Amino acid sequence: MKMQARAALVRVTEVLGEAAVRRDSATLAMYGADMTENAPGQPEAVLRVANLEQLTAVVGLAGAAGIALTPRVAGTNLGGLTIPSRGGWVLDLTAMNRIVKLDVDDMVAVVEPGVTFQQLKDELDRHPRKLTIGFPLSPPDTSVMANCLLDGLGNLSLRHGVMGEWINGLEVVRADGSLLRTGSWALGVPPFARAPLPDLTGLFVSMQGATGLVSKLAVQLWPSPNLRERSFAFFGDLAGAMRAIRELPGLDVLDDCGALTWPTGKMLLGVAHPRERDPAEPEVFLYLDIGAYDRELLRAKQATLRRYFAGLRADGVKVEDPIDIPTLVRLDPRLGKFAEFPTRLDFLLDHPDGGLTWVGTYGPMSQFRDGAARGTALMVEHGFAPTIVARPMKGGHFGVLRFIEVFERKSDAARAQVLALNQKLADMALELGFVMYKTPGWAVARYQSKLDPGFKRLLGEVKQLLDPTGMMNPGRWGLG
Amino acid sequence: MVKVRVLEPERMSLPGLMLQGILERARSAPSSRLRGEVLVDADGAQVTLRFGDQLVEITRAPAVRPVAVVRGTLRALLDAALGRGRVRAWLAGRLSVRGGPLTLLRLLGALRV
């Protein structure tokens, strides 16, 4: 370690306290890796940062000493985004977990990076006015801020789009240690929206921490319906399910909708390595979520859905009416994983093979059927169960198509095999117009030659402007 | 308590896996007099239930000489397990059963959560 870096570490230890600075090999190894196939990194220290003052001090010290900073909360993203590609300090932000403000009248929450989905839900549940946030299919202890900043999705994304769009404003620690606020917040008024000021929030969304460290997020909340019915419909084949995924948003009765192929269902029911499908069994489970203000509206929506499914059957699609989840739970409690959110999909996260990765993409719904079919073929060809999740987003303007793999994380051969598959899946997806979100470094490398030159140039200039020394999560988007 | 074992779970169909859950949670253990193979056909996906001494095995291997056959849509089978609309499903042709009356009675008891 260079003398300057050593001195910075001494100084940062004075600022944070010894207990908050970890350099033991077990901690460095844990923070240097994740559950994906991405190669581990080698951080020089892990710093547990507890508040804004500490964060600005750390950024100032790192900047002066030329030390790379990688922010991290749960570390469960599947893009390898918290792996420190160029060493330096990993900032564990889990202790920055204050819900700074919950404004139920204006339906906005201001949260620090460590606030989790479960924490926010618990807080929202305490208020008489029922509000909610969209919950991703990631564990309850994942960061609300991280999912918003990385343009992730949640179970309200069919109605409201990616969670990056729900950001009303940000407070950011810049590379020089200064602070800035975006959205209406920039005028000192509550963060009610990003409009009508110039939208600088976008400089920090999907940038993977490469332009600044966000210390506060103002995020939109949504009314929670009084009544909710979640159900599953079993589809005989992928084509029928993909048709439904495209058409269902047009009914305007669903809050959420997602297709899961047969391996997911079998893993949910305890099969670690589903290998074979009986051609006569359902190929896809369609998850459906209806919310309503009162029972009359709920019944009307249920009736619309039943008519839609009857129409599908009349057209020869092999599907029966949806079965509500409480009924399925009576048959097998393991099916309750989709009953309440946030939820922990332990059959994936705690898989005995230890590795979990994906090619998660956003793209045009007109290409869903082809994308799912070609992805299935590629996965089978490479010896993987075709585990696919597809969901319409933002009223059906686009959708998410994910190809998920579990693999033996400790095996180099398995990691290489899954990376080769993921690269093929990403290439195939891009051909059809699907772009990876929470984009891993290997995918960014593949996108480089295809990026619009003007976009690429401006991206580099933005990075240079906001992070001239390249200390902020270097390597992301091929920058720094 | 009866033990339920899925043979070759990595090859087992969804109806077979759901039958495992149903048998494990059934209101009553299968009668000791229920013995032999039962063929269950859910929309064409066939599984065999082998009732033995304190053990039920679920397999995709075909039943050789089944003591009972239950056929139906997956939905009708699940409804039947919940005690819902068996007669209506049977009348509508969505559920059919074949076998000796006593065997069927014992079987339906073992498949009712």
Interface residues (C-beta under 8 A of the other chain):
Chain A: F234 G236 W262 G265 K266 L269 G270 V271 A272 H273 P274 R275 E276 R277 D278 A280 E281 P282 K318 E320 D321 I323 T327 L328 R330 L331 D332 R334
Chain B: P9 E10 R11 M12 S13 L14 P15 L17 M18 Q20 G21 I22 R25 A42 D43 G44 A45 Q46 R60 T73 L74 R75 L78 A81 L82 V113
